[in-house]
Amino acid sequence: MRLEKVQSGEEARREIDRLHGKQISFLRGYIGTYVAENGSGQLWVSEHSSEREATEVIEKMAHGMKQGKQQQFWHFRKMMIEQRPVYLAVGMGRAHYFFQKGAKVIWLAVDPSLAKEAIRDAVRKIS
């Protein structure tokens, strides 16, 4: 996929808060919009003050999905990719993955035709 647009600063913060339906605490946010011939995807990254804080965010998101609090998502499951725990849910015509790397929380929403390759790339390349 080719990077088409990058959002950061207040623009990214507003979008990340909108997706959560409330303001969340994080230091910096980034959003990348990617396109390919056969689909597209978006990557959201929020940087937190500590790895522990990022873990709490991931656990809260996973718990909410597992409990079915996010009705637009289904087929929730946890998997390992490149020895890293990654969560998957399906909804709104896309595969949604989220995982943690250090103090970063990463969410990838991608067309199903690109999902397997895109999540492996994200897990490998995001530092």
Helices and strands as residue ranges (DSSP letters): E 2-8, H 9-20, E 28-36, E 39-47, H 51-66, E 74-81, E 84-91, E 94-101, E 104-110, G 112-114, H 115-125
